[in-house]
Amino acid sequence: MTMTKTKTILITAVLAFTGGILTAGPLRGHPNLEAAKNDLNAAWEHITRAQSANEYDMGGHAAKAKELIGNAKEEVRMAAEDAGHR
């Protein structure tokens, strides 16, 4: 494995872990939103494994999908926060 791939995997793991920690609080009490977050995390992991299996040569589409998953996770977090204020 090249140094670039190793760095990419490490950065991805750190971001996924950090995102999980940041979203844990507001999702308590919102089982459907928590399930959505878990599904998004699973999708992220599947894409990461696909990237590894294909040596990251996916025309940038897998990276874009992961970016959009990150955006979706943030929206789920904000939805839970909003629901918690009502």
C-alpha positions as CSV (number, residue, x, y, z in Angstrom):
1,M,0.0,0.0,0.0
2,T,1.4,3.4,-0.9
3,M,1.8,6.2,1.5
4,T,-1.0,8.2,-0.2
5,K,-3.5,5.4,0.2
6,T,-2.5,4.9,3.8
7,K,-3.0,8.6,4.5
8,T,-6.3,8.6,2.8
9,I,-7.5,5.6,4.9
10,L,-6.3,7.2,8.1
11,I,-8.0,10.6,7.3
12,T,-11.2,8.8,6.4
13,A,-11.2,6.8,9.6
14,V,-10.5,9.9,11.7
15,L,-13.3,11.9,10.0
16,A,-15.8,9.0,10.4
17,F,-14.9,8.5,14.1
18,T,-15.1,12.3,14.8
19,G,-18.4,12.6,13.0
20,G,-19.8,9.7,15.0
21,I,-18.8,11.4,18.3
22,L,-20.2,14.7,17.3
23,T,-23.6,13.3,16.3
24,A,-24.1,10.9,19.2
25,G,-25.7,13.5,21.6
26,P,-28.5,15.1,19.6
27,L,-29.7,11.8,18.1
28,R,-30.6,10.3,21.5
29,G,-34.3,10.0,21.7
30,H,-34.7,10.0,17.9
31,P,-34.4,6.3,16.9
32,N,-35.3,6.9,13.2
33,L,-32.7,9.6,12.8
34,E,-30.2,7.4,14.7
35,A,-31.0,4.5,12.3
36,A,-30.5,6.9,9.3
37,K,-27.1,7.9,10.7
38,N,-26.1,4.2,11.1
39,D,-27.1,3.5,7.5
40,L,-25.1,6.4,6.3
41,N,-22.1,5.2,8.3
42,A,-22.5,1.7,6.7
43,A,-22.7,3.2,3.2
44,W,-19.5,5.2,3.9
45,E,-17.8,1.9,4.9
46,H,-19.0,0.1,1.8
47,I,-17.7,2.8,-0.4
48,T,-14.3,2.8,1.4
49,R,-14.1,-1.0,0.9
50,A,-15.0,-0.5,-2.8
51,Q,-12.3,2.1,-3.1
52,S,-9.7,-0.2,-1.6
53,A,-10.7,-3.1,-3.8
54,N,-10.5,-0.9,-6.9
55,E,-7.3,0.9,-5.8
56,Y,-9.2,4.2,-5.6
57,D,-9.6,4.4,-9.4
58,M,-13.3,5.3,-9.5
59,G,-13.2,8.6,-11.4
60,G,-13.7,10.6,-8.3
61,H,-17.3,9.4,-8.0
62,A,-16.7,7.4,-4.8
63,A,-15.1,10.4,-3.1
64,K,-18.0,12.6,-4.2
65,A,-20.5,10.0,-2.8
66,K,-18.6,10.1,0.5
67,E,-18.7,13.9,0.5
68,L,-22.5,13.8,0.0
69,I,-22.8,11.2,2.8
70,G,-21.0,13.6,5.1
71,N,-23.4,16.3,4.1
72,A,-26.4,14.0,4.8
73,K,-25.0,13.1,8.2
74,E,-24.8,16.7,9.1
75,E,-28.4,17.3,8.0
76,V,-29.5,14.3,10.1
77,R,-27.7,15.8,13.1
78,M,-29.3,19.2,12.5
79,A,-32.8,17.6,12.1
80,A,-32.3,15.9,15.5
81,E,-31.2,19.2,17.1
82,D,-34.2,21.0,15.6
83,A,-36.6,18.2,16.8
84,G,-35.0,18.5,20.3
85,H,-35.9,22.2,20.5
86,R,-39.6,21.6,20.1
